[in-house]
Amino acid sequence: MTDIRISYGDLDAAVEHLRFVSRQLSASDRTSAAAAEAVGDEHLAARVLAFADSWDDTRERFQEAGDALAERIAGIARGFRDADRSLVAGG
């Protein structure tokens, strides 16, 4: 049987990447406002803002799912670290 190898670095990186995405999603109002300002056309700016507003609920669901997944992965990493410490201590 093959040993399972789990890298704490990979788990920690996954948590950080998910948290980064969550921060980006939470900042989307500022991002869409900046994009609307940058396009230079009033009608196009209005369309950019309308599109961003129409994604609010979906964006919130994505953010909540990403946050929940990050917490689960962080919990898994804690569990493996605790198990490793216990095994090293002889328990």
BELKADA-V697261 format. One record per residue. N is the residue number from 1. PSI is psi in radians with two decimals (* if undefined). Layout:
# BELKADA-V697261
n:N psi:PSI
n:N psi:PSI
This chain:
# BELKADA-V697261
n:1 psi:2.43
n:2 psi:2.40
n:3 psi:2.56
n:4 psi:2.24
n:5 psi:2.15
n:6 psi:2.18
n:7 psi:2.14
n:8 psi:-0.61
n:9 psi:-0.72
n:10 psi:-0.74
n:11 psi:-0.80
n:12 psi:-0.69
n:13 psi:-0.70
n:14 psi:-0.74
n:15 psi:-0.82
n:16 psi:-0.70
n:17 psi:-0.75
n:18 psi:-0.70
n:19 psi:-0.62
n:20 psi:-0.81
n:21 psi:-0.73
n:22 psi:-0.76
n:23 psi:-0.70
n:24 psi:-0.72
n:25 psi:-0.66
n:26 psi:-0.39
n:27 psi:0.15
n:28 psi:-0.48
n:29 psi:-0.78
n:30 psi:-0.69
n:31 psi:-0.79
n:32 psi:-0.63
n:33 psi:-0.72
n:34 psi:-0.69
n:35 psi:-0.74
n:36 psi:-0.69
n:37 psi:-0.62
n:38 psi:-0.37
n:39 psi:-0.45
n:40 psi:0.03
n:41 psi:2.21
n:42 psi:-0.75
n:43 psi:-0.74
n:44 psi:-0.68
n:45 psi:-0.73
n:46 psi:-0.67
n:47 psi:-0.70
n:48 psi:-0.81
n:49 psi:-0.65
n:50 psi:-0.74
n:51 psi:-0.79
n:52 psi:-0.72
n:53 psi:-0.63
n:54 psi:-0.29
n:55 psi:0.03
n:56 psi:-0.87
n:57 psi:-0.77
n:58 psi:-0.77
n:59 psi:-0.73
n:60 psi:-0.74
n:61 psi:-0.74
n:62 psi:-0.77
n:63 psi:-0.78
n:64 psi:-0.72
n:65 psi:-0.74
n:66 psi:-0.73
n:67 psi:-0.76
n:68 psi:-0.73
n:69 psi:-0.71
n:70 psi:-0.75
n:71 psi:-0.69
n:72 psi:-0.77
n:73 psi:-0.72
n:74 psi:-0.68
n:75 psi:-0.68
n:76 psi:-0.79
n:77 psi:-0.75
n:78 psi:-0.77
n:79 psi:-0.76
n:80 psi:-0.71
n:81 psi:-0.77
n:82 psi:-0.76
n:83 psi:-0.72
n:84 psi:-0.77
n:85 psi:-0.73
n:86 psi:-0.75
n:87 psi:-0.70
n:88 psi:-0.65
n:89 psi:-0.13
n:90 psi:0.30
n:91 psi:*
